[in-house]
Amino acid sequence: MESFLHLRVNKSYGDFSLDCEAEFDGGVTAVFGPSGSGKTTLLDCIAGMASPDSGEIRLQGSPLYSSGERVDLAPEKRRFGYVFQHGALFPHMTVLENVMYGYVLTPEGERRFEPDEVVNLLGISHLMDRGVKNLSGGERQRVALARALASSPRMLLLDEPLASLDAAHRASILTYLRHVSEQLETPMVYVSHSLSEVMALATNTLALSQGKRVAFGPTGEVMAHPDVAQIADYSTLENILEAEIVSTDASTGTSMLRLGETVLVGPPTSAVPGKQVTMSIRAGDIILSLGVPPKTSARNAAPSVIREIREVGGRVLIYLDIGEQFIAEVTPASAHELGLAVGSDVHVVIKSNSILVFGSEADPGAVG
């Protein structure tokens, strides 16, 4: 079966050299690695903003760049949408004018969806008349995403789009990106140095270090690769998930959150029952118990099954299922003493204040 995007790229800048090969499918592929690993260089080569020294880049078999065939299509002929770290909006235009910019330039026969569809999906209809200088960081990124999508791109390229945002805005934009992937079925290449973002969004991952391919394949397998453990910061790993507000209780300062088949007690939220929110739980804040735990200060103790166990960088990552997959981190000693194994029944213990809840997806003003 032919890959969606085939890459064989060689590119040198001074002392730096990028040399990698990969086959991307039509879903969400992350390019992961530390600063200086060649992520943005690779993305620029895909976009046509930089030309490789040699190699080839093919989209569904057609060459975008080929040193052998002497092909190097201009960026506008590749018809990709590019979202930068800081949005790069046109400052003299309103939000509406920014969104319409790409749409107007796209031939009618190549328009796959209308601007209203994109605007409503990203929850920015209330921003249309506003100048871009008056937008928050999260709003700017949503507008940049809408502008890119309004041109009906064959692929969306995102270069560290969440790097300059706080946790609430990061969680919000990740939710929107998942909706774009699922509802608009737009393939993405997502560049990031964040393990949590990659785990939350990407099906497959290409890991780079010093311009070389370290690993490539399904995200879970790549993140457990021993060589990736040398470049990934597992101490910051968090589960970023979508949940539904079941109820809120002002008297106790708590909310009830439905995650898959489980209802968790979380912190207070302004979102109303029935609304979707994004929640975050650090992998290191999750405690595992072999049986029903005795009464503790932790408000949540949910039954679960261990689906996978992976040892990386002196840490043990436990893949769990409570209707949604998420990851807990334990020490090798704890994993050994508890006899944890794939298929084991455990209880997941989570303190309510270890759960972060961000604004409702249906109420974009809540997250700015």
Protein Blocks (a to p, Z undefined) as FASTA:
>chain_A
ZZfbdcdddddehjbccdddddddfbdcddeddehilmmmmmmmmnopaccfbdcddeeh
iafbdfklopacdfklnopacddfklppafkbcfklmmmmmmmmpcfklmmbdfklmmmm
nopmmmmmpcfklpcfklmmmmmmmmmmmnopabdcdehkllmpcfklmmmmmmmmmmmm
mmnopacddddfbfklmmmmmmbdcddeehiafbgcdfklmmmpmklmmmccfklgccdd
ddddfbdcfknopacddehjbccdddddfbdehiacdddddfklpccdfbdcdddfbfbd
cddddfbdcdeehiacddddehiacdddddfklmmmnopaehiacdddddfklpccdddf
klmmlnZZ
